[in-house]
C-alpha cells in the first residue's frame, strides 16, 4: 500500500460511496470519510468497508470542510489524496501511482491529475471535458484549500507540482431530478462569484495564488465571462461546447451534459444575477445584503 491517506467529504452519498471506497482500498493505507450527518446509509457503508468515519457539521463550503479535516484528522501518512464520493481512479492511474509515488523527489509537493467526465454512465470525450487538470494529491502540510463559495482549488504552499499521465473519473449517478436540485444551489453561489468578479464585492482568494495553469486559466475566463451580456453568454457557451468543441459527437449523453450543465445551468445563473442587479442596481452593499437575506450567502 502507498504511504497515502484518502479524505472523502460526504453528505447522502450512498449511491456512490461503495464504488469509491472499493476503488481507493486498492492502493491507500488509510481512508477517512468526513460526513456531514448524512440521513441515508453513507456512514454505515463506509464503516463496513473499513473507512474511518468522522461526522462534522457543514461549515458552508467544501474548502472550509476540507481544511478542517486537514487540521483535525490524525493523518500520519506522507501523502494525502482528496477525492469526492462520485469519483474513482482508473486502473492506469492506480498503477502509475503505485510505481511513481514512492520514488518522487523531495522537491515535489503535489501531483496534478487529469480529470475525465462521465454523464449518464458514459465517459465523455468531446466538448470541454478534455485536458482538465486538478491538483488532488499533496504532501501533508504542503497545501490547503482557498476559501471560496465553490470551485475551490488547492494552494500549494511550497515545492513543485508535477503531472500524472493517467486519469480519474467524475461519474455522478444521481437521478436527473437531484442533478437539477443540486445545480440550483450551485447557480446561486456561481451568481455570487460572477457578481464578485464584476463588482469586486470581496476578496475570496485569501491564500497565496499558486494554483497551477488550469486554475489561472479558469479564473481569467470567469472574469471575461462576467463582462459578457446576460443570457447571450449562456447561449454562446452552449454553442461553443456543443458545436465548436464537438460535444455532439458524444451522442445523447453529450447533448444532455452540454445542455443541462452548460446552457440551462448558465441561464439559471444569469437569471439570478439579473434578479440581484434588478433589485440592487450597481450598489455593492445592497448586493451583499440581498445575497445574505435571500440566499444566506455572506461575502
C-alpha positions in Angstrom: 0.0 0.0 0.0 1.1 3.6 -0.6 2.0 5.9 2.2 -1.1 7.8 1.4 -4.4 8.7 3.1 -7.6 9.5 1.3 -10.1 12.1 2.5 -13.7 12.0 1.2 -16.3 14.6 2.1 -19.8 13.2 2.1 -23.5 14.0 2.5 -26.1 11.4 1.4 -23.7 9.6 -0.9 -24.9 6.0 -0.5 -25.3 5.7 -4.3 -21.6 6.4 -4.8 -19.6 5.6 -1.6 -19.2 1.9 -2.1 -17.7 2.3 -5.6 -15.4 5.0 -4.4 -14.1 3.1 -1.3 -13.6 -0.2 -3.2 -11.5 1.8 -5.7 -9.2 3.5 -3.2 -8.7 0.5 -1.0 -6.6 -1.0 -3.8 -3.7 1.5 -3.0 -4.4 3.7 0.0 -3.1 3.0 3.6 -5.9 4.9 5.3 -9.3 6.3 4.2 -11.2 9.0 6.1 -14.8 9.8 5.4 -15.8 13.2 6.8 -19.6 13.0 6.8 -22.0 15.9 7.3 -24.6 13.9 9.3 -26.0 12.0 6.3 -29.6 10.7 6.6 -29.0 7.8 4.3 -26.6 4.8 4.6 -23.4 6.6 3.7 -21.7 6.4 7.1 -22.8 2.7 7.6 -21.5 1.6 4.2 -18.2 3.5 4.8 -17.7 1.8 8.1 -18.5 -1.6 6.7 -15.8 -1.1 4.1 -13.2 -0.2 6.6 -13.1 3.6 6.4 -12.8 5.8 9.4 -15.9 7.9 9.6 -15.9 11.3 11.3 -19.0 13.4 11.5 -18.6 17.2 11.3 -21.2 19.9 10.7 -21.2 21.6 7.3 -19.3 24.9 7.6 -20.8 26.4 4.4 -18.4 25.3 1.7 -16.1 22.4 0.6 -12.9 24.4 1.2 -13.6 25.0 4.9 -14.7 21.4 5.5 -11.6 20.0 3.9 -9.3 22.4 5.7 -11.0 21.3 9.0 -10.2 17.7 8.0 -6.5 18.6 7.4 -6.3 20.3 10.8 -8.2 17.7 12.9 -7.8 14.2 11.4 -5.0 12.0 12.8 -3.2 11.7 9.5 0.2 10.0 9.7 0.9 9.3 6.0 3.3 11.4 3.9 0.7 11.9 1.1 -2.9 12.9 1.0 -5.5 12.4 -1.8 -8.7 14.4 -1.8 -11.5 12.5 -3.6 -15.2 13.1 -4.0 -17.6 10.2 -3.4 -18.7 10.2 -7.0 -15.1 9.9 -8.3 -12.8 7.0 -8.8 -9.3 6.4 -10.3 -8.9 4.5 -13.5 -6.6 1.4 -13.3 -3.9 3.2 -15.3 -3.7 6.0 -12.7 -3.6 3.5 -9.8 -0.7 1.6 -11.5 1.1 4.9 -12.2 0.8 6.0 -8.5 2.0 2.6 -7.2 5.0 2.9 -9.5 5.9 6.6 -9.1 4.7 7.9 -5.7 7.3 6.0 -3.6 10.2 7.5 -5.6 9.0 11.1 -6.2 11.8 13.6 -5.3 11.5 15.5 -2.1 11.3 18.7 -4.1 7.8 17.7 -5.3 4.9 18.6 -3.0 1.9 18.0 -5.2 0.6 15.9 -8.1 -1.8 17.2 -10.8 -4.3 14.6 -12.1 -6.2 14.5 -15.4 -10.0 14.6 -14.9 -12.3 12.5 -17.1 -16.0 13.4 -17.1 -18.9 10.8 -17.3 -22.6 11.6 -17.6 -25.5 9.1 -17.6 -22.9 6.4 -17.3 -20.8 7.3 -20.3 -17.4 8.8 -20.3 -17.4 11.9 -22.5 -14.6 12.7 -24.9 -15.6 16.0 -26.5 -17.0 19.4 -25.6 -14.8 21.0 -22.9 -14.1 17.8 -20.9 -10.6 17.1 -22.2 -7.3 18.2 -20.8 -8.7 19.4 -17.4 -6.1 19.0 -14.7 -6.6 19.3 -11.0 -4.2 19.1 -8.0 -5.6 16.4 -5.8 -2.5 14.7 -4.2 -0.1 16.5 -2.0 2.3 16.0 0.8 1.0 16.5 4.3 1.4 20.1 5.4 2.2 21.4 1.9 -1.2 22.5 0.7 -4.5 24.0 1.8 -7.7 24.9 0.1 -8.5 28.5 -0.8 -11.7 29.9 0.8 -14.3 30.1 -1.9 -18.1 29.5 -2.2 -17.4 26.8 -4.9 -14.9 25.7 -7.5 -12.3 25.8 -4.7 -8.7 24.8 -5.5 -5.6 23.7 -3.6 -2.9 26.2 -2.9 0.4 24.5 -2.9 2.4 26.3 -0.1 5.8 25.2 -1.2 7.6 22.8 -3.6 7.0 21.7 -7.2 3.9 20.3 -8.8 4.2 17.5 -11.4 1.6 15.9 -13.8 0.4 12.4 -13.7 -0.4 10.9 -17.1 -3.5 8.8 -16.3 -7.0 9.8 -15.3 -9.5 9.8 -12.5 -13.3 10.0 -13.3 -16.1 12.2 -12.1 -19.1 9.9 -12.6 -22.2 11.1 -10.7 -25.0 8.6 -10.8 -27.7 10.7 -9.1 -31.1 10.9 -10.9 -31.7 13.9 -13.2 -34.1 15.4 -10.7 -31.4 15.5 -8.0 -28.9 16.9 -10.5 -31.4 19.8 -11.2 -31.9 20.4 -7.5 -28.1 20.4 -6.8 -27.3 22.7 -9.6 -30.0 25.2 -8.5 -27.9 25.6 -5.3 -24.7 25.8 -7.4 -26.3 28.5 -9.5 -26.8 30.8 -6.5 -23.2 30.5 -5.5 -22.0 30.9 -9.0 -24.1 34.1 -9.4 -22.4 35.5 -6.3 -19.0 34.7 -7.7 -19.8 36.3 -11.1 -21.0 39.4 -9.3 -17.8 39.4 -7.2 -15.8 39.1 -10.4 -17.7 42.1 -11.9 -18.0 44.3 -8.9 -15.2 43.2 -6.6 -17.6 42.6 -3.7 -14.9 40.8 -1.7 -11.6 39.0 -2.0 -12.4 35.4 -1.7 -9.0 34.2 -2.6 -7.4 34.5 0.8 -4.4 32.2 0.2 -1.3 32.7 -2.0 -2.1 32.3 -5.6 -0.2 29.1 -6.6 -2.9 27.0 -8.2 -1.4 26.0 -11.5 -2.1 26.6 -15.1 -5.6 25.2 -15.3 -6.9 27.2 -12.4 -5.3 30.5 -13.5 -6.8 30.0 -17.0 -10.2 29.3 -15.5 -10.1 32.4 -13.3 -9.2 34.6 -16.3 -12.1 33.1 -18.3 -14.5 33.7 -15.5 -13.6 37.3 -15.2 -14.0 37.7 -19.0 -17.3 35.8 -18.9 -18.6 38.1 -16.2 -18.3 41.1 -18.5 -20.4 39.5 -21.3 -24.1 40.2 -21.9 -26.5 38.3 -19.7 -28.3 35.3 -21.2 -26.4 35.6 -24.6 -23.3 34.4 -22.9 -25.1 31.2 -21.7 -26.3 30.5 -25.3 -22.8 31.2 -26.7 -21.2 28.9 -24.1 -23.5 26.1 -25.2 -22.7 26.7 -28.9 -19.0 26.7 -28.1 -19.2 23.4 -26.1 -21.7 21.5 -28.2 -20.8 22.7 -31.8 -17.3 24.2 -31.9 -15.8 21.7 -29.4 -17.8 18.8 -30.9 -19.8 17.9 -27.9 -22.4 16.4 -30.3 -20.0 13.6 -31.0 -20.8 12.2 -27.5 -24.4 11.3 -28.5 -27.4 11.8 -26.3 -25.2 11.9 -23.2 -23.1 14.7 -24.7 -26.2 16.7 -25.6 -27.7 16.3 -22.1 -24.4 17.3 -20.4 -23.8 20.3 -22.6 -27.5 21.5 -22.4 -28.1 20.9 -18.7 -24.6 21.8 -17.3 -23.9 24.4 -20.0 -26.9 26.3 -21.4 -29.6 25.5 -18.8 -27.3 25.9 -15.8 -25.7 29.1 -17.1 -29.0 30.6 -17.9 -30.2 29.9 -14.4 -27.1 31.6 -13.1 -27.8 34.6 -15.3 -31.4 34.7 -14.1 -30.2 35.0 -10.5 -27.6 37.7 -11.5 -30.4 39.6 -13.2 -32.6 39.3 -10.2 -29.9 40.7 -7.9 -29.0 43.5 -10.3 -32.6 44.5 -10.8 -33.1 44.7 -7.1 -29.8 46.4 -6.2 -28.7 48.2 -9.3 -24.9 48.7 -9.0 -24.9 49.2 -5.3 -22.4 46.8 -3.8 -23.7 47.0 -0.3 -27.2 46.2 -1.4 -25.9 43.2 -3.3 -24.2 41.9 -0.2 -27.3 42.3 1.9 -29.5 40.8 -0.8 -27.3 37.7 -1.0 -27.3 37.4 2.8 -31.1 37.9 3.3 -32.4 35.9 0.3 -29.8 33.2 -0.1 -27.9 33.1 3.2 -24.6 33.8 1.4 -22.1 36.0 3.2 -19.5 37.8 1.2 
